[in-house]
């Protein structure tokens, strides 16, 4: 089945230690999104790629970076995680901007 | 910034009853979407309604859209325990931003 896959499902890192979260899709969608979601809050968009074009949200901290080496894969790099970065990170895809988004199961990040 | 505000924030009903959730937004939109999120999981797309549509049905779901009031409602009929989840509305504005903005969500609990 076509799907959005996120690895790992749970990630524990230390304060200040770089961490990379990965997302892959078999839907061949043009657009990939990264969201941060904290407990009982709405998902907050960090950035998205429309094909190879990177779009950063104005309030996304510089600590967060992303790479999309090909259509199928997208990575979220957190260069120096702080305690406030502990959250669920959701990857999503859509065939076109603004259309239905298909979400992965998320990676829950814990920062010690 | 949050585009949508949802009401109520939390709702508990008996199994078999109908559940209604409301979403208000601020800007002109191309479409409005509803998503469900089970605890600790990714979001699942439920229904998309375009700005020129007023009502849409999918199984036990009924969505209405009133662009003059900038509001939408999601009705779940004959609720089941499996409907327990958080429900989010999300809007695509017509400013060409290529993204969805999520509301604050309604936590629905179905009591068996």
Interface residues (C-beta under 8 A of the other chain):
Chain A: X4 X6 X31 X33 X40 X41 X42 X43 X44 X45 X48 X50 X55 X88 X90 X92 X97 X98 X99 X100 X101 X102 X103 X104 X105 X106 X108
Chain B: X2 X30 X31 X33 X35 X40 X41 X42 X43 X44 X45 X48 X88 X90 X92 X98 X99 X100 X101 X102 X103 X104 X105 X107
